[in-house]
Amino acid sequence: MKALYCQQNSSGEEIIFVFQERENLPVARDNDVKIQVKACALSWTDIKLLSEMKMKKEFLPVGREIAGVVLEVGSKVSFFQPDDEVVGILPLDSEESGLCEVAVIHEHYLVHKPEKVPWVEAAGTIRDGLRAYTALHYLSHVSPGKTVLVMDGASPFGTIAIQLAQHRGAKVISTAYSLEDEQYLERLRPPVGMRQPLIARVIDVSNGKTDVAESCLEETGGLGVDIVLDAGVRLYSKEDESTLKQQLLPHKHDIITLLSAGGHWVTTEKNLQLDPPDSHCLFLKGATVSFLNDEVWNLSNVQQGKYLYILLMIRILEDVMEKLSNSIFRPQLDEPVPLYEAKVSMEIVQKNQARKRQVIQF
């Protein structure tokens, strides 16, 4: 069987993706589950994080969000049996590539897939659902009546976050990076029986002239936004930023300005630097800043803590699948592609050029 891996070139500057032959491995451990993969979603590979966690290898497996059918289970597996339909996320230190016909994974990283949920939707939603729950429930405690700003709402993650926030009774504001994004967000309609729109306001920032902070304060009557989920922020002035996408991002001062008293800023900017005036403003508002780390569920060093984290993750994944089954979540997916096109698709994902979630269908 062929599986996809990524490899850095000799200078360490460029990542390439290669197919390698691998054996059809048997279930080696008591709690392992062997899966016939039906679909695998593609996500950006964080080489730097793997290096920091001492997990870097010559060939790194690619493709971690998988959906498939159970072929075989270890002797101590209690949640699954052959022919079960499952979906899950391979752990950060997994030796397995999800972009392979067969994968072996510990049962704690899997949940049952609802029968009526298609393979592609299950694999393509599971990671964004986990991120949205982490951001909105565990980091910012969303609740009815709160106002949530979702930056880049037309992205795969933004789409799920908007739907989850609205489902919990929050008022949602979103930004759009292009006319196509704005049209997509305006077309979002709630499921049957839901009265209020998914998005209270869409702010088009594509022309670079719209003041996001001013628009949010206007929408909230000057009170500010309770929860902000960013898609990156500018740390410097526009003149110091190189790419157009960076120029579309809000400045960190804008985020702090539009936050309400007691507000929560959930950021994906791992190198965020707050100057003393920034911290003072957050202090005056009693606001908080949290970092949305995709891999937080996998990085606990204490075994008991890790086990409790796994139990929480399982509950989240089950809830994501339930909402997908009930059409509360409708993901932003591209057309599925076959395995032989996975290398090209992964190159697009790694360059952050994909606007929809890429899924490989077997």
HUWO-V873243 format. One record per helix or strand. SS is the DSSP state (@ for helix, = for strand). FROM is the first residue (numbers start at 1). TO is the last residue. If there is no record, write none. Layout:
ss	from	to
SS	FROM	TO
SS	FROM	TO
This chain:
ss	from	to
=	2	8
=	15	21
=	32	41
@	47	52
=	60	61
=	65	73
=	85	89
=	102	106
@	107	109
=	110	112
@	119	139
=	147	150
@	156	167
=	171	176
@	179	187
=	201	204
@	212	219
=	225	229
=	234	234
@	238	240
@	244	248
=	251	251
@	252	258
=	259	267
@	276	285
=	288	291
@	296	298
@	303	325
=	333	333
=	337	337
@	339	350
=	357	357
=	359	361
